[in-house]
Amino acid sequence: MNLIELLTPWLRVGLILSVFFSMPTAMAKNYLAQPSQSQWQVIIDTPLECRLNHDIPGYGSAQFSARSSKKMNLHFELKMNRQLGATRNVKLTSMPPLWMPGDAAYAMTNLKFFKQFDGYIEGNTAWQMLAELEDGRNPTFSYKTWPVQQQRQLEVGLSAVNFNKSYQDFSQCLNNLMPFSFDDIAFTILHYNSDSDELDNMSQQRLSQIADYVRYSDDIDLVLVAAYSDSALGTVEGQRLSEQRAVKIESYFKGLGLPENRIQVEAYGKRRPIADNSTPVGRNQNRRVVISLGRSEV
């Protein structure tokens, strides 16, 4: 055996080692709740908001949510214990669990998660994620970490284990959401029957909607009530009637549990008309109370 033949095995080993050490050292890091850890919980269940939470051990949490509005829009947030630090391109894939070995993974969509924000999705993609979970599959986000010099691939999955029962509760909450938002009722004009402090039928229904919202909300910090009359009555009588209207609305909101210092009322009588008092339609428009709601930042 000559020298070259003796060295050949060592050359082969050296070649293998050189290839090994030249390969990237970063491996994909996976975050997925184990079956024994996986929990889904409805953490907010009111006519104003629904929120479904899932903890992802070592990573953060996932939350589906919806708020009362005229048109329901589902939101999803991937809440991270450590923020991205840089905007990232993200792939969303539907992954089969281990107990579905015959099923294949398939791409759902490509996303962009922005620097220093949680991952956010809304609309059809969020609904599709719920459908995948209901089918027992794991929606999984894939992206590279930051900084560039230490990049590694992250795989962040939502486990479908223990999902369906909480999803039923979440769906029931969605069905019970009010069909209007704060913006829909924050500024409202209600009208009265002639020479009366009773609201007309349509305005009574509208006031009931406002009451429902206030009853379930904990962030209404100001209610402004401004009451008016038309010119059918004299100045004194018109002022007295507008005061009756203002006080009655004030008592109504106190009855909902709002503290007195959060309610401000004004009575203007026949001053500040918004329509022509010489016509029945105009007088009806002037017989009004304007309710403005303020709330703390949410």
C-alpha positions as CSV (number, residue, x, y, z in Angstrom):
1,M,0.0,0.0,0.0
2,N,1.5,3.3,-1.1
3,L,1.4,6.6,0.8
4,I,-1.5,8.0,-1.3
5,E,-3.6,5.0,-0.5
6,L,-2.9,5.4,3.2
7,L,-3.8,9.1,3.1
8,T,-7.0,8.6,1.1
9,P,-9.3,7.6,4.1
10,W,-8.0,10.6,6.1
11,L,-8.6,12.9,3.1
12,R,-12.1,11.6,2.9
13,V,-12.7,12.3,6.6
14,G,-11.2,15.7,6.2
15,L,-13.4,16.5,3.3
16,I,-16.5,15.4,5.2
17,L,-15.5,17.5,8.3
18,S,-14.8,20.5,6.1
19,V,-18.2,20.2,4.5
20,F,-19.9,19.7,7.9
21,F,-18.3,22.8,9.5
22,S,-19.0,24.9,6.4
23,M,-22.7,24.2,6.7
24,P,-25.0,26.8,8.4
25,T,-25.2,26.1,12.1
26,A,-28.7,27.6,12.5
27,M,-31.5,25.0,12.7
28,A,-35.2,25.7,12.6
29,K,-36.6,26.5,16.1
30,N,-40.1,25.2,16.6
31,Y,-42.7,26.6,19.0
32,L,-45.9,24.5,19.3
33,A,-47.8,23.5,22.5
34,Q,-47.5,19.8,23.2
35,P,-50.8,18.0,23.5
36,S,-50.6,18.1,27.3
37,Q,-50.0,21.8,27.2
38,S,-52.5,22.9,24.5
39,Q,-55.3,25.0,25.9
40,W,-57.8,27.3,24.2
41,Q,-59.8,29.7,26.4
42,V,-62.4,32.4,25.7
43,I,-61.1,35.2,27.9
44,I,-63.6,37.9,27.0
45,D,-67.3,37.1,26.4
46,T,-69.5,40.1,26.3
47,P,-71.9,41.6,23.7
48,L,-69.1,44.2,23.0
49,E,-66.1,41.9,22.5
50,C,-65.2,38.2,22.1
51,R,-61.6,37.0,22.5
52,L,-60.2,33.5,22.2
53,N,-56.7,32.9,23.6
54,H,-54.1,30.1,23.1
55,D,-50.7,30.1,24.9
56,I,-47.6,29.1,22.9
57,P,-45.0,28.0,25.4
58,G,-41.7,29.8,25.2
59,Y,-43.0,32.2,22.5
60,G,-46.1,34.1,23.5
61,S,-49.8,33.6,22.7
62,A,-52.3,33.7,19.8
63,Q,-55.6,35.5,20.0
64,F,-58.7,35.7,17.8
65,S,-61.0,38.6,18.5
66,A,-64.0,40.5,17.3
67,R,-65.8,43.6,18.5
68,S,-69.4,44.7,18.1
69,S,-70.0,46.5,14.8
70,K,-72.4,46.7,11.9
71,K,-70.2,44.2,9.9
72,M,-68.3,41.5,11.8
73,N,-64.6,41.5,11.1
74,L,-62.4,38.8,12.8
75,H,-59.0,39.8,14.0
76,F,-56.0,37.6,14.9
77,E,-52.8,38.6,16.8
78,L,-49.7,36.6,17.3
79,K,-48.4,38.1,20.5
80,M,-44.7,37.7,21.0
81,N,-42.7,37.8,24.2
82,R,-39.9,39.3,22.2
83,Q,-40.8,41.6,19.3
84,L,-39.4,41.0,15.8
85,G,-36.9,43.9,15.7
86,A,-37.2,44.1,12.0
87,T,-40.0,43.7,9.4
88,R,-40.2,40.1,8.3
89,N,-41.7,38.2,5.4
90,V,-43.8,35.4,6.9
91,K,-45.2,32.2,5.4
92,L,-48.5,30.8,6.8
93,T,-48.8,27.0,6.3
94,S,-51.4,24.5,7.3
95,M,-49.5,21.7,8.9
96,P,-51.0,18.2,9.7
97,P,-50.5,17.0,13.3
98,L,-48.4,13.9,13.9
99,W,-51.5,11.7,14.1
100,M,-52.4,12.6,10.5
101,P,-49.3,11.1,8.7
102,G,-51.0,10.7,5.4
103,D,-52.0,14.4,5.1
104,A,-49.7,16.9,3.5
105,A,-48.9,20.5,4.5
106,Y,-50.1,23.2,2.2
107,A,-49.4,26.9,1.9
108,M,-52.2,29.3,3.1
109,T,-50.7,32.7,2.3
110,N,-47.7,35.0,2.5
111,L,-47.7,37.8,5.1
112,K,-45.6,40.6,6.4
113,F,-45.1,41.2,10.1
114,F,-43.9,44.7,10.9
115,K,-41.0,45.7,13.2
116,Q,-41.9,46.1,16.9
117,F,-45.5,45.0,16.4
118,D,-47.2,41.7,17.1
119,G,-48.2,39.7,14.0
120,Y,-51.6,40.9,12.9
121,I,-54.2,39.3,10.5
122,E,-57.8,40.1,9.8
123,G,-60.6,39.1,7.5
124,N,-60.7,35.9,5.3
125,T,-57.3,34.6,6.4
126,A,-58.2,34.8,10.1
127,W,-61.5,32.9,9.3
128,Q,-59.5,30.3,7.3
129,M,-57.2,29.8,10.3
130,L,-60.2,28.9,12.4
131,A,-61.4,26.5,9.8
132,E,-58.0,24.8,9.7
133,L,-58.0,24.4,13.5
134,E,-61.5,23.1,13.5
135,D,-60.3,20.4,11.0
136,G,-57.5,19.4,13.4
137,R,-54.7,21.1,11.5
138,N,-52.0,23.4,12.9
139,P,-51.7,26.9,11.2
140,T,-47.9,27.6,11.3
141,F,-46.0,30.8,10.8
142,S,-42.5,30.6,9.4
143,Y,-40.0,33.5,9.3
144,K,-36.3,34.3,10.0
145,T,-35.1,35.9,13.2
146,W,-33.2,39.1,13.6
147,P,-30.4,40.2,13.5
148,V,-29.1,39.1,10.1
149,Q,-25.8,37.8,11.5
150,Q,-27.6,35.3,13.7
151,Q,-30.5,34.4,11.6
152,R,-32.4,31.2,12.2
153,Q,-35.7,29.9,11.0
154,L,-38.6,30.0,13.4
155,E,-41.7,27.8,13.1
156,V,-44.6,29.0,15.3
157,G,-47.6,26.8,15.3
158,L,-51.1,26.9,16.7
159,S,-52.1,23.5,18.2
160,A,-55.6,22.2,17.3
161,V,-55.6,20.0,20.5
162,N,-58.5,21.1,22.8
163,F,-59.7,23.7,20.3
164,N,-63.2,22.7,19.3
165,K,-65.0,23.1,22.7
166,S,-63.6,26.6,23.2
167,Y,-64.3,27.4,19.5
168,Q,-68.0,26.6,20.1
169,D,-68.1,29.0,23.0
170,F,-66.3,31.6,20.9
171,S,-68.8,31.2,18.1
172,Q,-71.7,31.6,20.5
173,C,-70.1,34.9,21.7
174,L,-69.7,36.1,18.1
175,N,-73.4,35.4,17.5
176,N,-74.3,37.6,20.6
177,L,-72.2,40.6,19.6
178,M,-74.2,43.9,19.2
179,P,-74.7,44.9,15.6
180,F,-73.2,48.4,16.1
181,S,-70.0,49.9,17.4
182,F,-69.1,52.8,19.7
183,D,-68.7,55.1,16.7
184,D,-72.2,54.3,15.6
185,I,-73.7,55.7,18.9
186,A,-71.0,58.2,20.0
187,F,-73.1,61.1,18.6
188,T,-76.8,60.6,18.5
189,I,-79.8,62.9,18.0
190,L,-83.1,61.8,19.4
191,H,-86.5,63.4,18.9
192,Y,-89.6,63.9,21.0
193,N,-93.3,63.8,20.7
194,S,-94.9,67.3,20.5
195,D,-95.0,69.2,23.9
196,S,-93.7,66.0,25.7
197,D,-90.7,64.8,27.4
198,E,-91.3,61.3,25.9
199,L,-89.1,60.3,23.0
200,D,-90.8,59.1,19.9
201,N,-90.8,55.3,19.2
202,M,-87.8,55.3,17.0
203,S,-85.7,57.4,19.4
204,Q,-86.7,55.1,22.3
205,Q,-85.3,52.1,20.4
206,R,-82.1,54.1,19.7
207,L,-81.7,55.1,23.3
208,S,-82.1,51.4,24.3
209,Q,-79.2,50.6,22.0
210,I,-77.1,53.2,23.7
211,A,-78.1,51.9,27.1
212,D,-77.0,48.3,26.1
213,Y,-73.6,49.5,25.0
214,V,-73.1,51.6,28.2
215,R,-74.3,48.8,30.4
216,Y,-71.5,46.4,29.1
217,S,-68.8,49.0,28.6
218,D,-66.4,49.9,31.4
219,D,-64.7,52.8,29.5
220,I,-67.5,55.3,29.0
221,D,-66.2,58.3,31.0
222,L,-68.4,61.1,29.8
223,V,-72.0,61.6,28.6
224,L,-73.0,65.0,27.3
225,V,-76.7,65.7,27.1
226,A,-78.1,68.8,25.3
227,A,-81.9,69.1,25.2
228,Y,-83.9,71.5,23.0
229,S,-87.5,72.5,22.3
230,D,-89.3,73.9,19.3
231,S,-90.9,77.4,19.2
232,A,-94.5,76.2,19.6
233,L,-94.2,77.1,23.2
234,G,-93.2,80.4,24.7
235,T,-89.6,81.0,25.8
236,V,-90.3,80.1,29.5
237,E,-92.3,77.0,28.7
238,G,-89.8,75.9,26.1
239,Q,-87.0,76.2,28.5
240,R,-88.8,74.3,31.2
241,L,-89.7,71.5,28.8
242,S,-86.1,71.2,27.6
243,E,-84.9,71.0,31.2
244,Q,-87.4,68.2,31.9
245,R,-86.1,66.3,28.9
246,A,-82.5,66.8,30.0
247,V,-83.1,65.7,33.6
248,K,-85.1,62.6,32.4
249,I,-82.2,61.5,30.2
250,E,-79.7,62.2,33.0
251,S,-81.8,60.0,35.4
252,Y,-81.8,57.3,32.7
253,F,-78.0,57.1,32.5
254,K,-77.7,57.3,36.3
255,G,-80.0,54.2,36.4
256,L,-77.4,52.4,34.2
257,G,-74.8,52.9,36.9
258,L,-72.9,55.8,35.5
259,P,-71.6,58.1,38.2
260,E,-73.2,61.5,38.4
261,N,-69.9,63.3,37.7
262,R,-69.6,61.6,34.3
263,I,-72.9,63.1,33.1
264,Q,-73.3,66.7,32.0
265,V,-76.6,68.1,30.9
266,E,-77.6,71.4,29.3
267,A,-81.1,72.7,28.4
268,Y,-81.3,75.3,25.7
269,G,-85.1,75.7,25.2
270,K,-85.9,77.0,21.7
271,R,-82.5,78.5,21.2
272,R,-80.2,77.1,18.5
273,P,-82.8,75.7,16.1
274,I,-81.4,73.5,13.3
275,A,-84.6,73.7,11.1
276,D,-87.4,76.1,10.2
277,N,-89.8,76.3,13.2
278,S,-92.6,77.5,10.8
279,T,-93.2,73.9,9.5
280,P,-94.2,70.7,11.3
281,V,-91.1,68.9,9.9
282,G,-88.8,71.7,11.1
283,R,-90.4,71.8,14.6
284,N,-89.9,68.0,14.8
285,Q,-86.3,68.3,14.1
286,N,-85.8,71.0,16.7
287,R,-87.6,69.0,19.4
288,R,-84.4,67.0,20.1
289,V,-81.8,65.8,22.6
290,V,-78.2,65.4,21.5
291,I,-76.3,62.7,23.3
292,S,-72.5,62.6,23.0
293,L,-70.4,59.8,24.5
294,G,-66.7,60.0,25.5
295,R,-64.5,57.1,26.5
296,S,-61.0,56.5,27.7
297,E,-58.4,55.1,25.3
298,V,-58.6,51.4,24.7
